[in-house]
Each structure stands twice: as structure tokens, then as C-alpha cells.
């Protein structure tokens, strides 16, 4: 049966090892949170923790220590059927370590674990060997009264509704506007590549073409340009599109604040009701407005970052297709310019030869 070990992260006792090895058959999920909130049924401990590592037999990790803060009991924590171990409440000391070895008897390498060595101390890795363990550590603990719970549920509701709306609106606007933006992006790339010196541009094409021919791999101008430009152009385009998407998200945030606040506030109220935190439309609108203002002021960059990550996933294939189109447009433009300039160059050379012959 999985065990949950929950407490405040503390520094190690000076006598215990700084690093430990997970014994055979044991799984350690290392989970952390800066602040843990208690008092609301809908705020599960699982939703508040981030799993930073999953370690199995032979894996090495820093030794860890927990201590229980006063005022927390096992009936206040939702652990989804797992057995909860709170430091200072069962047969463990107030300060609980993964490993408390002070004599060098516990394994410290994967090879020792593979050979069958086990922890023999009174730490968690010895007392719960062969178990699945969720080591959950937090920095601070906050208990919430009824009003705080209601406000928290309202905040979560507003964050959820606004994130969905802003992502949907931004994705639609990006899919509509990005192709036109890309068409304007291509000429700038072409102008920068060609530069102001036609001879230098011709040389930038002819030299790599000749290098490939000398290596026994003759290619067309288009294929050479694809090879030369693909990686750098993809990086440049990705950065430019990221900037474009961020600007669209900000514009949509302003648009929602101006013209869609009422409709979305009703959705926030409905979401809060669904979370058993009934609120009137006024507080729902105030919370939505507060969040939108905070986003625009740079005070909730965490929400913006989450939105951009979600948009990155939903637009991934669209961006990839657009990237291939941009590359082909740049290649076609540069190849056409090269052929026109190289033709002119050959004409100039023939003219000079005719003049010399006549002279």
C-alpha cells in the first residue's frame, strides 16, 4: 500500500548522510510545494504538490528531512486512500529522515543495492522498504476559514474560466492572423540575406554549391538553400512567432476586459457554484476584472506562462506547417533572385569579352 509522508522541509541532522540510495523494490515520489492550504474539501493535497522526481531501487537522491507543524492531524488531509505518515504522530521522531545512518552501514551506491544491501537505520527507507512512498514537503502551511475557502474557490474559478476563454480566443486569432504575418516576414528575411552587394550574394550561393559538387554531391540551388537555411530560419521564426502569440494573447486580454467581462463573469459565477462556493455576479465580475488587470500589469506572469505553454501545444502542428511554408517561400525567392543576378552577371561578362575582342 502506498504511503504518504507529509511535513515541512527541514535541514538534515548533521550526523546523517547527505545523499542516499533507494533500496530495491522501493519507489520514492519526491513532491514539493511552497505553500499548502488546508480547510477546503476541494483543495486536495495532490493538486497542490508538484512531483519533481520519481526514484526507484538504485537511484541516488539527496537525503531529506520533514517535521510536522502543530495543528495538523491526519483527518485533515486527503490522500486518496493512501496511508498517511505524519512526522511526530506514529513511531517516528519529530524530525523524520529518509536515512538516519551514522555508521556507514546503509547502502550508498547502486552497486550495493544491486548486491542486495538494505537500509538498517530507523529512517523511512528502512522502515518502509519495498513500499511506494510519496514524500511530500512544503515550506509553509496555511489554514483557511470559511470566507477564505470561498474566496479561494472564486479565484480558482476565475483563473479556470479566463484561461479557457483567453486560450480559445488567442488560438483562433493566431490561426487567422499568423499566415498574413508570415507573408510579411518573408521579404525581410530575403532582403537581409541578399544584402546590398549582388556579387557577395552570388558568392554566398555559388561557394556552397561548388563545395557540394567537389564532394561529389551536386544539388540544386533550392536544395542547397534548404540545407543552409533550415535550422537558423526555424529558430528565428519560432522566436518571432512566440512574440506574435504573446502579443495576441495580451490583445485578447484587453479585448475581454473591455467587451466580454460580463459574459465571462457569469461563467465564473457558474464555475464557483459548481465548486460549492456560491457567489453573486458582482464578486465574480470583480475577481475576473482583478485577474485580467493583474495579467496586463505583469503581476500574474504565472498564468500567462501557462497560457503560452498550452497554446504552444495546441498550435504545434499549425506552426510546423507554417514554418515549412515560410522556408519554401524564402528558398523560392532567393533562388529566383540568384538566377536573375547570375544571368545578368553572365551577360555582363559576355559584353566585356565582346568589347575586348573588338578592341
QUIRA-V172550 format. One record per helix or strand of 2 or more residues. SS is the DSSP state (H for helix, E for strand). FROM is the first residue (numbers start at 0). TO is the last residue. Records with the same first field share a line. If there is no record, write none. Layout:
SS: FROM-TO ; FROM-TO
This chain:
E: 2-8 ; 18-20 ; 26-37 ; 49-54 ; 59-61 ; 64-66 ; 82-85 ; 94-96 ; 131-142
H: 44-47 ; 73-75 ; 109-113 ; 123-126 ; 145-193 ; 197-213 ; 220-258 ; 260-273 ; 280-295 ; 300-313 ; 315-357
